[in-house]
Amino acid sequence: MKTVPVKKQPLGKLLMRYLTWGLIIAAGVVILDQASKAIMLGLLEQPFSRIEVIPSLFDLTLAWNKGVSFSLFSSHAAYMPWILSGVAIVIVVGLLWWLSKADNYYLTIGLGLIIGGALGNLIDRIHYGAVVDFLDFYIMNYHWPTFNLADCAVTIGVGIVLLESWLQHREET
């Protein structure tokens, strides 16, 4: 059986392809996140208003998160959104640098999801002074903290980056 030779691409061109895909993924996350929040803000006009979707399991509930994950560092101080925004910007810049060095699709997808999620929540923090959360999962009276699509993207992205790191480590040993 005759094999067709594969033309190798220069490393710089390959890295640019990973960067481009990572940025496309990040942009897609930001667009979906911001669109979902705009829709939810229209449906749920008052904070803590609720639409029951699946009884005793899932509601759409408007919540304003002035902190970070699980409302950590939540504060009513006027400067706090700006501090958290500054930290988010530094983290996004670091992740963009890492993405520019990505050499595989797993890392590219994971970093793209994290960057998009971080930017989606950063936009909220700058625009509203808090992050718009609306996905409310619970069992009876036990609630998971309310979250949004950007949070989902960050969580999935971190999982992918950790998996990629583990797989990379396995290949090296």
N, CA, C and O atoms as a DFTB+ gen file, in Angstrom:
692 C
 N C O
     1  1       0.841      -1.174       0.000
     2  2       0.000       0.000       0.000
     3  2       0.888       1.240       0.000
     4  3       1.812       1.353       0.805
     5  1       0.607       2.140      -0.883
     6  2       1.414       3.343      -1.044
     7  2       0.934       4.424      -0.076
     8  3      -0.262       4.704       0.009
     9  1       1.869       5.024       0.648
    10  2       1.516       6.096       1.572
    11  2       1.833       7.436       0.935
    12  3       2.792       7.577       0.176
    13  1       1.013       8.402       1.258
    14  2       1.213       9.747       0.751
    15  2       2.036      10.512       1.782
    16  3       1.663      10.564       2.953
    17  1       3.147      11.103       1.361
    18  2       3.953      11.843       2.336
    19  2       3.176      13.051       2.870
    20  3       2.479      13.742       2.128
    21  1       3.316      13.280       4.162
    22  2       2.656      14.414       4.809
    23  2       3.629      15.584       4.814
    24  3       4.769      15.468       5.264
    25  1       3.155      16.699       4.308
    26  2       3.998      17.885       4.272
    27  2       3.996      18.518       5.670
    28  3       2.947      18.886       6.200
    29  1       5.174      18.634       6.240
    30  2       5.286      19.244       7.560
    31  2       5.163      20.752       7.447
    32  3       5.717      21.383       6.547
    33  1       4.408      21.314       8.402
    34  2       4.251      22.763       8.435
    35  2       5.307      23.368       9.354
    36  3       5.699      22.745      10.341
    37  1       5.765      24.566       9.043
    38  2       6.714      25.220       9.940
    39  2       6.063      25.426      11.306
    40  3       4.858      25.662      11.399
    41  1       6.870      25.335      12.362
    42  2       6.373      25.448      13.728
    43  2       5.624      26.755      13.962
    44  3       4.573      26.751      14.603
    45  1       6.136      27.856      13.463
    46  2       5.487      29.155      13.653
    47  2       4.080      29.187      13.074
    48  3       3.163      29.743      13.678
    49  1       3.918      28.585      11.899
    50  2       2.603      28.548      11.252
    51  2       1.630      27.677      12.048
    52  3       0.450      28.006      12.173
    53  1       2.130      26.579      12.578
    54  2       1.311      25.675      13.379
    55  2       0.881      26.359      14.681
    56  3      -0.283      26.271      15.074
    57  1       1.814      27.036      15.345
    58  2       1.480      27.743      16.586
    59  2       0.465      28.849      16.319
    60  3      -0.412      29.092      17.147
    61  1       0.573      29.516      15.182
    62  2      -0.390      30.563      14.837
    63  2      -1.773      29.969      14.639
    64  3      -2.773      30.597      14.987
    65  1      -1.842      28.769      14.086
    66  2      -3.132      28.107      13.906
    67  2      -3.765      27.818      15.267
    68  3      -4.963      28.039      15.448
    69  1      -2.975      27.326      16.229
    70  2      -3.505      27.067      17.570
    71  2      -3.985      28.365      18.220
    72  3      -5.058      28.398      18.823
    73  1      -3.204      29.421      18.101
    74  2      -3.591      30.714      18.667
    75  2      -4.898      31.200      18.049
    76  3      -5.790      31.658      18.763
    77  1      -5.015      31.103      16.739
    78  2      -6.226      31.542      16.049
    79  2      -7.444      30.773      16.535
    80  3      -8.478      31.371      16.831
    81  1      -7.330      29.445      16.621
    82  2      -8.463      28.639      17.094
    83  2      -8.806      28.967      18.543
    84  3      -9.981      29.019      18.905
    85  1      -7.794      29.186      19.367
    86  2      -8.054      29.550      20.764
    87  2      -8.805      30.870      20.867
    88  3      -9.712      31.007      21.687
    89  1      -8.435      31.835      20.043
    90  2      -9.116      33.136      20.054
    91  2     -10.542      33.019      19.514
    92  3     -11.445      33.695      20.006
    93  1     -10.751      32.170      18.509
    94  2     -12.099      31.950      17.985
    95  2     -12.982      31.321      19.063
    96  3     -14.132      31.723      19.242
    97  1     -12.446      30.342      19.774
    98  2     -13.197      29.703      20.866
    99  2     -13.524      30.732      21.939
   100  3     -14.661      30.793      22.407
   101  1     -12.543      31.543      22.339
   102  2     -12.766      32.573      23.361
   103  2     -13.852      33.554      22.919
   104  3     -14.731      33.903      23.706
   105  1     -13.795      33.992      21.681
   106  2     -14.806      34.927      21.166
   107  2     -16.187      34.287      21.160
   108  3     -17.174      34.934      21.507
   109  1     -16.260      33.031      20.770
   110  2     -17.540      32.321      20.780
   111  2     -18.127      32.228      22.175
   112  3     -19.330      32.410      22.360
   113  1     -17.284      31.944      23.157
   114  2     -17.748      31.873      24.549
   115  2     -18.279      33.232      24.992
   116  3     -19.349      33.312      25.594
   117  1     -17.540      34.302      24.700
   118  2     -17.978      35.647      25.100
   119  2     -19.336      35.972      24.465
   120  3     -20.227      36.491      25.137
   121  1     -19.492      35.672      23.189
   122  2     -20.746      35.980      22.491
   123  2     -21.904      35.195      23.098
   124  3     -22.954      35.767      23.388
   125  1     -21.720      33.879      23.293
   126  2     -22.792      33.062      23.884
   127  2     -23.104      33.499      25.315
   128  3     -24.269      33.578      25.703
   129  1     -22.077      33.779      26.083
   130  2     -22.268      34.196      27.469
   131  2     -23.028      35.514      27.550
   132  3     -24.004      35.624      28.293
   133  1     -22.591      36.507      26.796
   134  2     -23.237      37.819      26.858
   135  2     -24.663      37.768      26.304
   136  3     -25.550      38.447      26.821
   137  1     -24.888      36.977      25.264
   138  2     -26.248      36.838      24.721
   139  2     -27.166      36.169      25.740
   140  3     -28.303      36.600      25.933
   141  1     -26.672      35.112      26.392
   142  2     -27.504      34.423      27.396
   143  2     -27.825      35.355      28.567
   144  3     -28.938      35.325      29.093
   145  1     -26.877      36.164      28.971
   146  2     -27.117      37.098      30.081
   147  2     -28.113      38.180      29.681
   148  3     -28.963      38.569      30.482
   149  1     -28.014      38.661      28.458
   150  2     -28.977      39.673      27.993
   151  2     -30.388      39.094      27.980
   152  3     -31.340      39.762      28.385
   153  1     -30.521      37.874      27.524
   154  2     -31.839      37.220      27.507
   155  2     -32.359      37.049      28.931
   156  3     -33.521      37.349      29.208
   157  1     -31.517      36.577      29.824
   158  2     -31.945      36.354      31.208
   159  2     -32.284      37.668      31.909
   160  3     -33.227      37.714      32.700
   161  1     -31.542      38.723      31.637
   162  2     -31.865      40.021      32.239
   163  2     -33.228      40.507      31.766
   164  3     -33.947      41.172      32.513
   165  1     -33.586      40.179      30.525
   166  2     -34.908      40.537      30.022
   167  2     -36.015      39.708      30.662
   168  3     -37.102      40.217      30.934
   169  1     -35.733      38.422      30.904
   170  2     -36.740      37.532      31.494
   171  2     -36.879      37.712      33.008
   172  3     -37.980      37.662      33.557
   173  1     -35.764      37.918      33.651
   174  2     -35.735      37.985      35.115
   175  2     -35.364      39.406      35.527
   176  3     -34.197      39.684      35.803
   177  1     -36.319      40.283      35.568
   178  2     -36.032      41.704      35.767
   179  2     -35.577      42.054      37.174
   180  3     -34.749      42.950      37.343
   181  1     -36.091      41.380      38.177
   182  2     -35.748      41.684      39.565
   183  2     -34.741      40.665      40.088
   184  3     -34.841      39.480      39.767
   185  1     -33.757      41.114      40.902
   186  2     -32.832      40.153      41.510
   187  2     -33.604      39.095      42.292
   188  3     -34.591      39.397      42.962
   189  1     -33.151      37.889      42.199
   190  2     -33.722      36.719      42.869
   191  2     -35.126      36.376      42.371
   192  3     -35.827      35.590      43.008
   193  1     -35.554      36.964      41.226
   194  2     -36.778      36.477      40.602
   195  2     -36.437      35.131      39.981
   196  3     -35.271      34.846      39.709
   197  1     -37.453      34.302      39.757
   198  2     -37.157      32.914      39.432
   199  2     -38.161      32.371      38.427
   200  3     -39.349      32.692      38.465
   201  1     -37.640      31.527      37.516
   202  2     -38.484      30.747      36.614
   203  2     -38.162      29.284      36.895
   204  3     -37.029      28.842      36.705
   205  1     -39.154      28.545      37.344
   206  2     -38.951      27.127      37.632
   207  2     -38.904      26.365      36.312
   208  3     -39.843      26.428      35.519
   209  1     -37.812      25.649      36.080
   210  2     -37.634      24.891      34.846
   211  2     -37.892      23.407      35.105
   212  3     -38.715      22.792      34.427
   213  1     -37.199      22.839      36.071
   214  2     -37.403      21.448      36.495
   215  2     -37.633      21.491      38.007
   216  3     -36.699      21.763      38.761
   217  1     -38.852      21.229      38.456
   218  2     -39.152      21.338      39.890
   219  2     -38.177      20.532      40.757
   220  3     -37.836      19.393      40.441
   221  1     -37.743      21.151      41.850
   222  2     -36.826      20.552      42.831
   223  2     -35.456      20.199      42.254
   224  3     -34.734      19.383      42.826
   225  1     -35.093      20.816      41.113
   226  2     -33.783      20.534      40.526
   227  2     -33.135      21.744      39.857
   228  3     -31.951      21.998      40.078
   229  1     -33.886      22.504      39.038
   230  2     -33.251      23.563      38.249
   231  2     -34.213      24.718      38.020
   232  3     -35.344      24.528      37.572
   233  1     -33.737      25.926      38.339
   234  2     -34.470      27.165      38.090
   235  2     -33.562      28.151      37.373
   236  3     -32.337      28.033      37.411
   237  1     -34.173      29.110      36.729
   238  2     -33.461      30.290      36.240
   239  2     -33.706      31.367      37.284
   240  3     -34.844      31.788      37.494
   241  1     -32.647      31.811      37.935
   242  2     -32.753      32.760      39.036
   243  2     -31.721      33.857      38.840
   244  3     -30.531      33.565      38.732
   245  1     -32.148      35.110      38.794
   246  2     -31.212      36.212      38.622
   247  2     -30.487      36.501      39.930
   248  3     -31.118      36.743      40.959
   249  1     -29.164      36.474      39.884
   250  2     -28.350      36.805      41.052
   251  2     -27.163      37.643      40.576
   252  3     -26.620      37.418      39.495
   253  1     -26.778      38.600      41.393
   254  2     -25.632      39.460      41.089
   255  2     -24.482      39.058      41.991
   256  3     -24.571      39.178      43.213
   257  1     -23.403      38.581      41.390
   258  2     -22.242      38.124      42.145
   259  2     -21.192      39.226      42.144
   260  3     -20.591      39.526      41.113
   261  1     -20.979      39.827      43.312
   262  2     -19.977      40.891      43.420
   263  2     -18.587      40.352      43.726
   264  3     -17.619      41.112      43.764
   265  1     -18.484      39.043      43.943
   266  2     -17.192      38.423      44.222
   267  2     -16.710      37.616      43.040
   268  3     -16.967      37.953      41.884
   269  1     -15.996      36.531      43.353
   270  2     -15.549      35.594      42.315
   271  2     -16.290      34.285      42.560
   272  3     -17.384      34.306      43.123
   273  1     -15.743      33.176      42.164
   274  2     -16.417      31.882      42.312
   275  2     -17.007      31.708      43.702
   276  3     -16.354      31.976      44.711
   277  1     -18.249      31.256      43.734
   278  2     -18.980      31.019      44.974
   279  2     -19.076      32.283      45.831
   280  3     -19.200      32.196      47.053
   281  1     -19.018      33.448      45.198
   282  2     -19.093      34.761      45.855
   283  2     -17.932      35.027      46.812
   284  3     -18.050      35.862      47.709
   285  1     -16.813      34.327      46.628
   286  2     -15.625      34.631      47.433
   287  2     -15.190      36.063      47.150
   288  3     -15.330      36.545      46.026
   289  1     -14.674      36.729      48.140
   290  2     -14.205      38.112      48.054
   291  2     -15.338      39.075      47.720
   292  3     -15.101      40.177      47.224
   293  1     -16.564      38.654      47.992
   294  2     -17.706      39.526      47.752
   295  2     -17.668      40.686      48.731
   296  3     -17.484      40.500      49.934
   297  1     -17.844      41.865      48.202
   298  2     -17.786      43.060      49.034
   299  2     -18.669      44.127      48.407
   300  3     -18.834      44.182      47.188
   301  1     -19.227      44.963      49.250
   302  2     -20.039      46.071      48.740
   303  2     -19.197      47.334      48.556
   304  3     -19.723      48.393      48.216
   305  1     -17.886      47.216      48.784
   306  2     -17.001      48.360      48.593
   307  2     -16.970      48.734      47.113
   308  3     -16.890      47.866      46.244
   309  1     -17.033      50.021      46.841
   310  2     -17.112      50.510      45.459
   311  2     -15.878      50.150      44.637
   312  3     -15.969      50.015      43.417
   313  1     -14.739      49.993      45.282
   314  2     -13.497      49.717      44.560
   315  2     -13.332      48.231      44.214
   316  3     -12.530      47.897      43.342
   317  1     -14.070      47.335      44.876
   318  2     -13.849      45.897      44.698
   319  2     -14.033      45.421      43.252
   320  3     -13.219      44.625      42.784
   321  1     -15.070      45.871      42.518
   322  2     -15.166      45.415      41.116
   323  2     -13.932      45.792      40.295
   324  3     -13.536      45.051      39.395
   325  1     -13.336      46.919      40.597
   326  2     -12.162      47.358      39.841
   327  2     -10.935      46.529      40.198
   328  3     -10.118      46.230      39.328
   329  1     -10.798      46.159      41.460
   330  2      -9.684      45.295      41.855
   331  2      -9.834      43.924      41.195
   332  3      -8.885      43.397      40.615
   333  1     -11.038      43.354      41.290
   334  2     -11.264      42.046      40.676
   335  2     -11.112      42.109      39.159
   336  3     -10.628      41.156      38.548
   337  1     -11.518      43.215      38.545
   338  2     -11.340      43.386      37.101
   339  2      -9.859      43.456      36.746
   340  3      -9.428      42.857      35.760
   341  1      -9.085      44.177      37.535
   342  2      -7.643      44.268      37.299
   343  2      -6.966      42.910      37.390
   344  3      -6.120      42.572      36.563
   345  1      -7.345      42.129      38.404
   346  2      -6.799      40.782      38.554
   347  2      -7.192      39.927      37.347
   348  3      -6.366      39.183      36.820
   349  1      -8.446      40.031      36.910
   350  2      -8.911      39.251      35.755
   351  2      -8.132      39.626      34.491
   352  3      -7.787      38.756      33.691
   353  1      -7.860      40.905      34.316
   354  2      -7.108      41.345      33.134
   355  2      -5.700      40.759      33.148
   356  3      -5.214      40.289      32.120
   357  1      -5.050      40.784      34.296
   358  2      -3.700      40.218      34.405
   359  2      -3.734      38.721      34.091
   360  3      -2.870      38.213      33.376
   361  1      -4.733      38.019      34.626
   362  2      -4.857      36.583      34.374
   363  2      -5.102      36.316      32.887
   364  3      -4.489      35.416      32.314
   365  1      -5.993      37.092      32.257
   366  2      -6.277      36.898      30.826
   367  2      -5.017      37.146      29.992
   368  3      -4.748      36.401      29.050
   369  1      -4.251      38.173      30.323
   370  2      -3.007      38.438      29.581
   371  2      -2.058      37.248      29.717
   372  3      -1.450      36.825      28.734
   373  1      -1.928      36.709      30.929
   374  2      -1.079      35.531      31.127
   375  2      -1.579      34.330      30.340
   376  3      -0.786      33.592      29.753
   377  1      -2.892      34.132      30.327
   378  2      -3.469      33.014      29.571
   379  2      -3.293      33.200      28.063
   380  3      -3.078      32.229      27.337
   381  1      -3.383      34.450      27.592
   382  2      -3.148      34.719      26.172
   383  2      -1.701      34.410      25.793
   384  3      -1.440      33.879      24.714
   385  1      -0.768      34.741      26.673
   386  2       0.639      34.411      26.430
   387  2       0.799      32.890      26.348
   388  3       1.461      32.374      25.448
   389  1       0.180      32.173      27.307
   390  2       0.250      30.712      27.322
   391  2      -0.376      30.151      26.046
   392  3       0.168      29.231      25.436
   393  1      -1.520      30.708      25.644
   394  2      -2.184      30.259      24.411
   395  2      -1.269      30.457      23.204
   396  3      -1.255      29.622      22.299
   397  1      -0.511      31.542      23.179
   398  2       0.391      31.790      22.043
   399  2       1.492      30.736      21.961
   400  3       2.119      30.571      20.915
   401  1       1.726      30.030      23.052
   402  2       2.743      28.968      23.088
   403  2       2.132      27.574      22.959
   404  3       2.864      26.585      22.899
   405  1       0.798      27.481      22.917
   406  2       0.120      26.185      22.866
   407  2       0.570      25.393      21.652
   408  3       0.741      25.941      20.563
   409  1       0.762      24.084      21.854
   410  2       1.237      23.249      20.759
   411  2       0.349      22.036      20.507
   412  3       0.771      21.070      19.871
   413  1      -0.898      22.092      21.014
   414  2      -1.844      21.019      20.727
   415  2      -3.271      21.543      20.897
   416  3      -3.502      22.580      21.519
   417  1      -4.214      20.802      20.330
   418  2      -5.598      21.279      20.330
   419  2      -6.258      21.204      21.702
   420  3      -7.106      22.039      22.014
   421  1      -5.891      20.224      22.530
   422  2      -6.497      20.151      23.865
   423  2      -6.195      21.421      24.661
   424  3      -7.093      22.040      25.233
   425  1      -4.933      21.791      24.687
   426  2      -4.540      22.994      25.411
   427  2      -5.188      24.231      24.794
   428  3      -5.625      25.131      25.511
   429  1      -5.249      24.273      23.480
   430  2      -5.876      25.395      22.775
   431  2      -7.343      25.539      23.153
   432  3      -7.805      26.640      23.453
   433  1      -8.068      24.440      23.140
   434  2      -9.499      24.473      23.484
   435  2      -9.682      24.869      24.943
   436  3     -10.507      25.727      25.256
   437  1      -8.920      24.253      25.830
   438  2      -9.033      24.567      27.251
   439  2      -8.748      26.025      27.547
   440  3      -9.517      26.678      28.253
   441  1      -7.658      26.539      27.019
   442  2      -7.305      27.947      27.264
   443  2      -8.317      28.885      26.607
   444  3      -8.663      29.916      27.183
   445  1      -8.790      28.545      25.420
   446  2      -9.817      29.368      24.763
   447  2     -11.075      29.473      25.607
   448  3     -11.654      30.552      25.734
   449  1     -11.506      28.340      26.194
   450  2     -12.687      28.354      27.055
   451  2     -12.463      29.203      28.299
   452  3     -13.333      29.983      28.687
   453  1     -11.303      29.055      28.923
   454  2     -11.012      29.833      30.141
   455  2     -10.958      31.318      29.827
   456  3     -11.546      32.126      30.547
   457  1     -10.262      31.685      28.767
   458  2     -10.139      33.101      28.394
   459  2     -11.510      33.681      28.074
   460  3     -11.840      34.772      28.539
   461  1     -12.309      32.974      27.291
   462  2     -13.648      33.456      26.952
   463  2     -14.516      33.634      28.181
   464  3     -15.216      34.639      28.307
   465  1     -14.480      32.669      29.090
   466  2     -15.261      32.777      30.320
   467  2     -14.811      33.932      31.183
   468  3     -15.631      34.675      31.722
   469  1     -13.500      34.084      31.314
   470  2     -12.971      35.192      32.122
   471  2     -13.363      36.542      31.515
   472  3     -13.724      37.470      32.239
   473  1     -13.291      36.646      30.199
   474  2     -13.677      37.903      29.544
   475  2     -15.175      38.172      29.664
   476  3     -15.587      39.318      29.848
   477  1     -15.997      37.116      29.561
   478  2     -17.440      37.284      29.715
   479  2     -17.801      37.851      31.080
   480  3     -18.623      38.761      31.184
   481  1     -17.186      37.312      32.121
   482  2     -17.459      37.817      33.465
   483  2     -16.814      39.184      33.692
   484  3     -17.355      40.005      34.433
   485  1     -15.675      39.435      33.068
   486  2     -15.026      40.743      33.172
   487  2     -15.918      41.829      32.574
   488  3     -16.034      42.914      33.144
   489  1     -16.537      41.554      31.453
   490  2     -17.447      42.523      30.818
   491  2     -18.566      42.883      31.794
   492  3     -18.895      44.058      31.956
   493  1     -19.148      41.875      32.442
   494  2     -20.213      42.139      33.434
   495  2     -19.700      43.022      34.568
   496  3     -20.334      44.007      34.946
   497  1     -18.553      42.650      35.093
   498  2     -18.009      43.374      36.250
   499  2     -17.773      44.840      35.905
   500  3     -18.050      45.721      36.719
   501  1     -17.266      45.104      34.707
   502  2     -17.025      46.488      34.286
   503  2     -18.352      47.207      34.021
   504  3     -18.515      48.368      34.397
   505  1     -19.291      46.524      33.380
   506  2     -20.564      47.140      32.991
   507  2     -21.527      47.307      34.168
   508  3     -22.163      48.352      34.307
   509  1     -21.634      46.282      35.010
   510  2     -22.629      46.295      36.085
   511  2     -22.036      46.419      37.487
   512  3     -22.766      46.703      38.436
   513  1     -20.738      46.213      37.633
   514  2     -20.134      46.185      38.961
   515  2     -20.314      44.839      39.641
   516  3     -19.941      44.680      40.803
   517  1     -20.879      43.871      38.938
   518  2     -21.102      42.517      39.443
   519  2     -21.317      41.595      38.250
   520  3     -21.569      42.051      37.135
   521  1     -21.215      40.297      38.497
   522  2     -21.410      39.311      37.439
   523  2     -22.848      38.812      37.475
   524  3     -23.393      38.532      38.542
   525  1     -23.455      38.704      36.298
   526  2     -24.822      38.206      36.173
   527  2     -24.790      36.677      36.218
   528  3     -24.184      36.036      35.359
   529  1     -25.452      36.098      37.230
   530  2     -25.586      34.650      37.340
   531  2     -27.057      34.295      37.245
   532  3     -27.912      35.068      37.677
   533  1     -27.365      33.119      36.678
   534  2     -28.785      32.765      36.508
   535  2     -29.081      31.272      36.501
   536  3     -30.251      30.893      36.550
   537  1     -28.083      30.417      36.443
   538  2     -28.319      28.969      36.446
   539  2     -28.312      28.474      37.892
   540  3     -27.287      28.547      38.569
   541  1     -29.439      27.979      38.358
   542  2     -29.615      27.628      39.767
   543  2     -30.015      26.152      39.885
   544  3     -31.172      25.794      39.667
   545  1     -29.039      25.301      40.232
   546  2     -29.296      23.877      40.425
   547  2     -29.399      23.574      41.915
   548  3     -28.657      24.127      42.727
   549  1     -30.323      22.696      42.258
   550  2     -30.530      22.360      43.670
   551  2     -31.278      21.037      43.792
   552  3     -31.931      20.579      42.854
   553  1     -31.165      20.447      44.954
   554  2     -31.964      19.274      45.308
   555  2     -32.643      19.617      46.622
   556  3     -31.990      19.780      47.653
   557  1     -33.936      19.721      46.570
   558  2     -34.758      20.152      47.702
   559  2     -34.270      21.526      48.173
   560  3     -34.402      22.497      47.428
   561  1     -33.720      21.640      49.363
   562  2     -33.250      22.943      49.859
   563  2     -31.735      23.108      49.757
   564  3     -31.194      24.089      50.267
   565  1     -31.046      22.178      49.115
   566  2     -29.592      22.232      48.995
   567  2     -29.229      22.809      47.629
   568  3     -29.345      22.133      46.606
   569  1     -28.790      24.062      47.626
   570  2     -28.489      24.776      46.381
   571  2     -26.994      24.799      46.097
   572  3     -26.177      25.031      46.988
   573  1     -26.657      24.554      44.837
   574  2     -25.317      24.837      44.339
   575  2     -25.299      26.343      44.075
   576  3     -26.332      26.889      43.685
   577  1     -24.183      27.036      44.266
   578  2     -24.192      28.477      43.975
   579  2     -24.628      28.758      42.534
   580  3     -24.234      28.050      41.607
   581  1     -25.434      29.786      42.360
   582  2     -25.920      30.180      41.042
   583  2     -24.721      30.570      40.169
   584  3     -23.772      31.189      40.650
   585  1     -24.772      30.201      38.882
   586  2     -23.642      30.475      37.989
   587  2     -24.150      30.822      36.597
   588  3     -25.357      30.949      36.393
   589  1     -23.237      30.977      35.633
   590  2     -23.591      31.370      34.266
   591  2     -22.770      30.569      33.259
   592  3     -21.981      29.706      33.643
   593  1     -22.957      30.854      31.971
   594  2     -22.236      30.110      30.932
   595  2     -20.732      30.369      30.963
   596  3     -19.944      29.475      30.656
   597  1     -20.330      31.577      31.330
   598  2     -18.896      31.878      31.428
   599  2     -18.249      30.989      32.488
   600  3     -17.145      30.481      32.291
   601  1     -18.942      30.804      33.614
   602  2     -18.429      29.932      34.668
   603  2     -18.296      28.499      34.166
   604  3     -17.322      27.814      34.478
   605  1     -19.278      28.048      33.387
   606  2     -19.221      26.702      32.794
   607  2     -17.995      26.580      31.890
   608  3     -17.272      25.585      31.948
   609  1     -17.765      27.580      31.065
   610  2     -16.627      27.551      30.138
   611  2     -15.308      27.486      30.908
   612  3     -14.420      26.714      30.548
   613  1     -15.174      28.290      31.964
   614  2     -13.950      28.276      32.769
   615  2     -13.747      26.898      33.393
   616  3     -12.648      26.345      33.338
   617  1     -14.795      26.347      33.981
   618  2     -14.691      25.041      34.645
   619  2     -14.316      23.943      33.659
   620  3     -13.425      23.139      33.934
   621  1     -14.984      23.905      32.520
   622  2     -14.679      22.895      31.502
   623  2     -13.266      23.111      30.959
   624  3     -12.522      22.152      30.755
   625  1     -12.901      24.376      30.727
   626  2     -11.562      24.688      30.231
   627  2     -10.476      24.245      31.188
   628  3      -9.471      23.674      30.765
   629  1     -10.667      24.501      32.478
   630  2      -9.679      24.063      33.486
   631  2      -9.581      22.541      33.473
   632  3      -8.483      21.990      33.552
   633  1     -10.723      21.856      33.373
   634  2     -10.703      20.394      33.305
   635  2      -9.918      19.888      32.104
   636  3      -9.151      18.932      32.217
   637  1     -10.104      20.521      30.966
   638  2      -9.388      20.119      29.750
   639  2      -7.886      20.378      29.894
   640  3      -7.072      19.539      29.508
   641  1      -7.519      21.535      30.447
   642  2      -6.090      21.847      30.635
   643  2      -5.450      20.843      31.595
   644  3      -4.333      20.383      31.356
   645  1      -6.151      20.501      32.678
   646  2      -5.617      19.522      33.624
   647  2      -5.476      18.149      32.964
   648  3      -4.473      17.464      33.161
   649  1      -6.481      17.750      32.180
   650  2      -6.425      16.473      31.477
   651  2      -5.264      16.465      30.485
   652  3      -4.525      15.484      30.395
   653  1      -5.108      17.554      29.747
   654  2      -4.015      17.658      28.770
   655  2      -2.668      17.565      29.472
   656  3      -1.754      16.900      28.985
   657  1      -2.545      18.228      30.610
   658  2      -1.296      18.185      31.368
   659  2      -0.998      16.765      31.842
   660  3       0.140      16.300      31.768
   661  1      -2.028      16.087      32.326
   662  2      -1.863      14.714      32.798
   663  2      -1.462      13.792      31.643
   664  3      -0.557      12.969      31.782
   665  1      -2.149      13.939      30.493
   666  2      -1.815      13.115      29.331
   667  2      -0.400      13.394      28.834
   668  3       0.327      12.475      28.459
   669  1      -0.020      14.655      28.835
   670  2       1.333      15.047      28.412
   671  2       2.368      14.427      29.343
   672  3       3.399      13.928      28.892
   673  1       2.089      14.461      30.639
   674  2       3.010      13.875      31.630
   675  2       3.134      12.363      31.434
   676  3       4.225      11.805      31.552
   677  1       2.007      11.703      31.133
   678  2       2.019      10.258      30.910
   679  2       2.872       9.887      29.704
   680  3       3.594       8.890      29.725
   681  1       2.781      10.707      28.641
   682  2       3.568      10.425      27.430
   683  2       5.067      10.580      27.688
   684  3       5.887       9.872      27.103
   685  1       5.410      11.516      28.572
   686  2       6.824      11.791      28.840
   687  2       7.453      10.746      29.754
   688  3       8.675      10.593      29.765
   689  1       6.639      10.027      30.519
   690  2       7.210       9.045      31.452
   691  2       7.143       7.635      30.931
   692  3       7.585       6.705      31.607
